[in-house]
């Protein structure tokens, strides 16, 4: 199987102790390393605090201060209302006014109350809208920062953390953060009992006044139904848009080896930014190009979130502002009931108290303190990821990475290399490993599972740093080389190529950092014998492949794997081979000096294996590349310039197929097990000899 982020292939089992210290000191050190490793595998968090939580919204400080001012202004207007109402109380009990004069004072007072309430509602709408925008912008910015940090983490990080945990930081934690920094979700249940009791007492005081009040509530509820439906629709569209972003992030994070092998971190960040939306760039109200037919309406989460904030603010303004207007109108009616002798002033005062108790209960439900606490905790988990420094950074702050002026030749040397995965420090994978691979040659790594074959090529791409010894490429220490330059010169052919949810064209050009014309693309696919097959589809190169090829049928997946890396021989029946061999396509930034094929012929039938083998041989004969092949099927490596037999994390033999067959008992045993002695050879000469003859 292909090495995965969670379980590097071709290495020792974590349950097997390869080497233990002979003394208590060594045993103690091993135990300490294992304990440290277990701690590292737990998802850490930075210590959250209310201050750090608030500082997350620092870029939105002007809007935040404006929102705070509006809160104070709205509260000030609402606090004036009881004072104004006091005039009506005074008019009711004053002997100076007759009945008509009292009525005029009451009418004037309540008109002023309604005006103040309308002003307070408008201020509240603006405040709620601003808080919604602040929440959307903060969470979008946090998701972008978090996703960028994740993309540039080292592979060890993905070995130690499950993809689901990382996606949870982007999804659920970001959502909690958004809910806490924006308008909190009302807690209806916490205030429901108090509201019900108040309504019962209101009926006891005045059936007429309570009936009128509840009639207004029914009217407001009826008016809110269309807004409620719109809000529900926007919520579903928001989740759909968020699902698009989460799908892209999960797809990328689950294929981090492929992304980093193609130096495509910026490309994947751009795809994610298109789905989330960048609050600091462009017009967020415009639809992204080519997304009009998408189920989320072709809008990213930031765009749908803006619409959601608008409808949400309107909805709650109608519910609370309209509700307060209904309550004040009922109070207006209550004054007339008192004036007409239908209700005492004491009952009206009590009724008024219960009305505000209902409003207070709703406000109490809206102040969801638990959500705030959860949001603070979520911010700590997100900040840990954002601020985490990768063990192998793309840009080292302490030293300037070296970028050779010439292209990579491909001279590779391992000198007494030792290595163990950080997640399993007590299991040594390579011990005093020394190997020289000359440029423009083909080297095959063979051996039983767990011998460390795939680890060798992972170290060459610097997915991990070694614990001892040195690795040099063209005479340069691998740790001194610019990481992007190094990986741009390496083609990586996996057992099972990862296909993104993009078109055939986008998959074939994945990792390409220059413009490729249609003519050039067709020429490569024509050489690969895949052009006719691709053009047989109605959409041709624009056919959507689907994540991991799910939109291709099983037969189509078996019909090609070649043009991506090589642009060479492939039959119409093997398009999937085009995707598998994509890293050595000549249109990449460099003509790859080093190509790694990891079990390229595994799980293939005999005909497919022959085609892949011929394709790899043609690639090597037609270009100057250093090739390392990791294989269990020895029939695919017999023509290599040198075959390295690995056993027990060391080299058990190096030589040509014929030499090892004569002199190396372990290689001979591998040959016998696979019964390949009678497999016909295409030729007995090595690839280097055939190149010279050409």
ZIWO-V313604 format. One record per pair of residues at least 24 apart in sequence whose ideal C-beta (glycine too) atoms are under 6 Angstrom apart, sorted by the first residue. I is the first residue (numbers start at 0). J is the second residue. Records with the same first field share a line. If there is no record, write none. Layout:
BEGIN
I: J, J
END
This chain:
BEGIN
1: 493, 494, 495
2: 453
4: 157, 255
8: 453
9: 452, 453
10: 428, 449, 454
11: 426, 449
13: 423
17: 426, 427
18: 427
29: 425
32: 424
33: 425
36: 422, 424
39: 159
40: 159
42: 164
43: 383
44: 379, 380, 383
45: 379, 382, 383
47: 375, 376, 378, 379
52: 375, 378
55: 137
56: 137, 180
59: 133, 136
62: 129, 133
63: 133
66: 126, 129, 130
69: 122, 125, 126
70: 126
72: 122
73: 119, 122, 123
76: 115, 118, 119
77: 119
79: 115
80: 112, 115
83: 108, 111, 112
87: 334
105: 334
109: 331
112: 327
116: 323, 324
120: 316, 320
124: 312, 316
127: 182, 312
128: 312
130: 181, 182
131: 181, 308
132: 308
134: 177, 180, 181
135: 301, 304
136: 278
137: 180
138: 173, 176, 177
139: 275, 276, 278, 301
142: 169, 173, 275
144: 385
145: 381, 384, 385
146: 271
147: 268
148: 384, 385
150: 264, 267, 268
151: 264, 393
152: 389
153: 389, 390, 391
154: 462
155: 390, 421
157: 255
158: 422
159: 422
162: 252, 253
165: 252
166: 249
168: 380, 381, 384
169: 248
170: 245
172: 377, 380, 381
175: 373, 374, 377
176: 374, 377, 378
178: 370
179: 370, 371, 374
183: 367, 370
184: 367
185: 364, 365
186: 364, 367
187: 364
189: 364
190: 360, 361, 363, 364
193: 360
194: 357, 360
197: 353, 356, 357
200: 353
201: 350, 353
204: 346, 350
205: 342
208: 329, 333
211: 329, 332
212: 329
215: 325
219: 321, 322
223: 317, 318
226: 314
229: 310
230: 310, 314
233: 306, 307, 310
236: 295, 296, 303
237: 303, 307
239: 294, 295
240: 295, 299, 300, 303
241: 300
243: 274
244: 274, 275
247: 271, 274
250: 546
254: 497
257: 497
260: 486, 491
261: 509, 510
262: 483, 486, 487
263: 510
274: 299
275: 299, 300
276: 300, 301, 302
326: 354
393: 482
400: 481
401: 479, 480
402: 481, 484
406: 589
407: 488, 592
408: 438, 473, 592
409: 438, 592, 593, 625
410: 438, 473
411: 436, 472
412: 471
413: 470
414: 468, 469
415: 468
416: 465, 468
417: 466, 467, 468
418: 465, 466
428: 454, 648
429: 648
430: 648, 649
438: 625
439: 623
440: 640, 687
441: 619, 626, 639, 640, 686
442: 627, 641
443: 628, 636, 639, 642
444: 629, 643
445: 644
446: 644, 645, 646
450: 645, 646
451: 648
452: 629, 645
453: 629
456: 595, 627
460: 486, 489
487: 588
488: 589, 591, 592
489: 593
490: 564, 582, 583, 591, 594
491: 582, 595
492: 564, 580, 582, 596, 599
493: 597
494: 597, 598, 601
496: 578, 579
498: 544, 547, 548, 578
500: 545, 546
502: 541, 543
503: 540, 542, 544
504: 540
506: 544, 578
507: 563
511: 586, 587
512: 588
515: 586
523: 562, 566
524: 562
526: 566, 567
527: 561, 562, 566, 569, 577
528: 569, 570
529: 559, 562, 569, 574, 577
532: 571, 574
561: 614
565: 614, 618
567: 614, 617, 618
568: 613, 614, 617
570: 610
573: 607, 610
591: 624
592: 625
593: 625
594: 624, 626
595: 627
596: 628
597: 629
600: 632, 635
619: 686
620: 689, 690
633: 670, 673, 675
634: 675, 678
638: 686
640: 685, 686, 687
END
